């Protein structure tokens, strides 16, 4: 099972209210983060990353805007950011064996990276798309994980591949109705 370390840096704590549905979501237990991560690793044929920790953080808009400005030179709020702990190297560019050759990196205990989600931005997007917040959060987490594994959407072909994988992961755990995700936890 994937290791997910939660870091919740929001004013509301771990319990948030879905402004669209009115239901409360416990960020620590409502969404099966580790199961979603396992599905990402399986569908991308990278199961060897299951032993690596992913830090999942939830933050306020000002914090994600600062990070976006600092690391991407885009001074605006975004929904999700990913930071690979292994460096800027795309995971697709190295083999698992390469990790073993690094004396300072134990592939069994290494952190894969961080996925940072802005709760308020996710709330807004969920409302605009008429879907539940927990579905939007799950999608953003999967999206961020795919970035950690080296997937991107800078070109049309990259976007098609990444979004197809995203759909495969989410459809494995979610039912699709009218192009929206309906959680079935």
C-alpha positions as CSV (number, residue, x, y, z in Angstrom):
1,X,0.0,0.0,0.0
2,X,1.3,3.5,-0.9
3,X,2.5,5.7,2.0
4,X,0.6,9.0,2.1
5,X,1.7,11.6,4.7
6,X,-1.0,14.2,5.1
7,X,-0.2,17.8,5.9
8,X,-3.2,20.0,6.5
9,X,-2.4,23.7,6.6
10,X,-5.8,25.3,6.3
11,X,-7.8,27.5,8.6
12,X,-10.5,24.9,8.7
13,X,-8.4,22.0,9.8
14,X,-9.1,18.5,8.5
15,X,-12.9,18.8,8.4
16,X,-14.1,20.9,5.5
17,X,-17.6,21.5,4.2
18,X,-18.4,21.0,0.5
19,X,-20.0,24.3,-0.4
20,X,-21.8,22.6,-3.3
21,X,-23.4,19.5,-1.6
22,X,-23.3,20.8,2.0
23,X,-21.6,17.6,3.2
24,X,-18.6,17.5,5.5
25,X,-15.4,15.9,4.3
26,X,-12.7,14.6,6.6
27,X,-9.5,15.0,4.6
28,X,-7.9,12.2,6.6
29,X,-10.6,9.5,6.0
30,X,-13.2,10.4,3.4
31,X,-11.1,9.9,0.3
32,X,-8.9,6.7,0.0
33,X,-5.7,8.5,-0.8
34,X,-3.4,5.4,-0.6
35,X,-5.8,3.3,-2.8
36,X,-5.8,6.0,-5.4
37,X,-2.0,6.2,-5.3
38,X,-1.8,2.4,-5.7
39,X,-4.0,2.6,-8.7
40,X,-1.8,5.3,-10.3
41,X,1.3,3.2,-9.7
42,X,-0.4,0.1,-11.2
43,X,-1.9,1.7,-14.2
44,X,1.3,3.5,-15.1
45,X,3.3,0.2,-14.6
46,X,5.4,1.7,-11.9
47,X,4.4,-0.4,-8.8
48,X,8.0,-0.1,-7.4
49,X,7.0,3.4,-6.3
50,X,4.4,2.0,-3.8
51,X,7.1,1.9,-1.1
52,X,7.9,5.6,-1.5
53,X,6.1,8.3,0.6
54,X,4.0,10.9,-1.0
55,X,3.3,14.0,1.1
56,X,-0.2,15.3,0.4
57,X,-0.7,18.9,1.6
58,X,-3.7,21.1,1.7
59,X,-3.2,24.8,1.9
60,X,-4.7,28.2,1.6
61,X,-4.7,30.3,-1.7
62,X,-2.0,32.7,-0.5
63,X,0.4,29.8,0.2
64,X,-0.1,28.0,-3.2
65,X,0.2,31.4,-5.0
66,X,3.6,32.0,-3.3
67,X,4.8,28.5,-4.3
68,X,3.5,28.9,-7.9
69,X,5.2,32.3,-8.2
70,X,8.5,31.0,-6.7
71,X,8.8,27.8,-8.6
72,X,6.9,28.4,-11.8
73,X,7.1,32.2,-12.1
74,X,3.3,32.3,-12.3
75,X,1.9,34.7,-9.7
76,X,-1.6,33.3,-9.4
77,X,-3.5,30.8,-7.3
78,X,-3.6,27.3,-8.8
79,X,-5.4,24.1,-7.8
80,X,-2.5,21.7,-7.5
81,X,1.3,21.7,-7.5
82,X,3.7,18.7,-7.5
83,X,7.3,18.7,-6.4
84,X,9.4,15.6,-7.2
85,X,11.6,14.7,-4.3
86,X,14.1,13.0,-6.6
87,X,14.8,16.2,-8.4
88,X,13.7,17.7,-11.7
89,X,14.4,14.5,-13.6
90,X,11.4,12.9,-15.1
91,X,10.8,9.4,-13.6
92,X,10.5,8.1,-17.2
93,X,14.1,9.1,-17.8
94,X,15.6,6.7,-15.2
95,X,15.2,3.1,-14.3
96,X,14.5,1.9,-10.8
97,X,17.9,0.4,-10.7
98,X,19.4,3.9,-11.0
99,X,17.9,4.7,-7.6
100,X,19.8,1.8,-6.1
101,X,23.0,3.2,-7.4
102,X,22.6,6.4,-5.5
103,X,24.3,5.9,-2.1
104,X,22.2,8.6,-0.4
105,X,18.9,7.3,-1.6
106,X,17.3,4.2,-0.4
107,X,14.6,3.3,-2.9
108,X,12.6,1.4,-0.3
109,X,12.3,4.5,2.0
110,X,12.7,7.4,-0.4
111,X,10.0,10.1,-0.7
112,X,8.5,10.3,-4.2
113,X,7.5,14.0,-3.7
114,X,4.8,16.4,-2.6
115,X,1.3,17.1,-4.0
116,X,-0.1,20.3,-2.7
117,X,-3.8,21.1,-3.2
118,X,-5.5,24.4,-2.6
119,X,-8.9,23.6,-0.9
120,X,-10.5,26.9,-1.9
121,X,-9.6,26.5,-5.6
122,X,-10.8,22.9,-5.5
123,X,-14.1,24.1,-3.9
124,X,-14.6,26.7,-6.7
125,X,-13.8,24.2,-9.5
126,X,-16.1,21.6,-8.0
127,X,-18.9,24.1,-7.8
128,X,-18.3,25.4,-11.4
129,X,-18.3,21.8,-12.7
130,X,-21.3,20.8,-10.6
131,X,-19.5,17.9,-8.9
132,X,-18.8,16.9,-5.3
133,X,-15.7,18.4,-3.7
134,X,-14.4,14.9,-2.7
135,X,-14.4,14.0,-6.4
136,X,-12.5,17.1,-7.4
137,X,-9.9,16.5,-4.6
138,X,-9.4,12.9,-5.7
139,X,-8.9,14.1,-9.3
140,X,-6.4,16.7,-8.3
141,X,-4.5,14.2,-6.2
142,X,-4.3,11.7,-9.1
143,X,-3.3,14.6,-11.4
144,X,-0.5,15.6,-9.0
145,X,0.7,12.1,-8.7
146,X,0.9,11.7,-12.4
147,X,3.1,14.8,-12.5
148,X,5.4,13.2,-9.9
149,X,5.8,10.2,-12.2
150,X,6.9,12.4,-15.1
151,X,3.7,12.9,-16.9
152,X,2.8,16.4,-18.2
153,X,0.3,18.1,-20.5
154,X,2.5,20.7,-22.3
155,X,1.7,19.2,-25.7
156,X,-1.5,17.7,-27.1
157,X,0.0,14.2,-27.1
158,X,1.2,14.5,-23.6
159,X,-2.2,15.9,-22.4
160,X,-4.0,13.0,-24.1
161,X,-1.8,10.4,-22.4
162,X,-1.9,12.1,-19.0
163,X,-5.7,12.7,-19.0
164,X,-6.4,9.2,-20.3
165,X,-4.4,7.7,-17.4
166,X,-6.2,10.1,-15.0
167,X,-9.5,8.8,-16.2
168,X,-8.4,5.2,-16.0
169,X,-7.4,5.6,-12.3
170,X,-10.5,7.5,-11.4
171,X,-12.9,5.2,-13.3
172,X,-11.5,2.2,-11.5
173,X,-12.8,3.6,-8.2
174,X,-15.5,5.9,-9.5
175,X,-18.6,5.6,-11.6
176,X,-18.9,8.1,-14.5
177,X,-22.3,9.7,-14.9
178,X,-22.7,12.6,-17.4
179,X,-18.9,13.1,-17.6
180,X,-18.7,13.7,-13.8
181,X,-17.3,11.5,-11.1
182,X,-19.7,10.1,-8.6
183,X,-17.7,8.6,-5.7
184,X,-18.6,5.1,-4.7
185,X,-16.5,4.6,-1.5
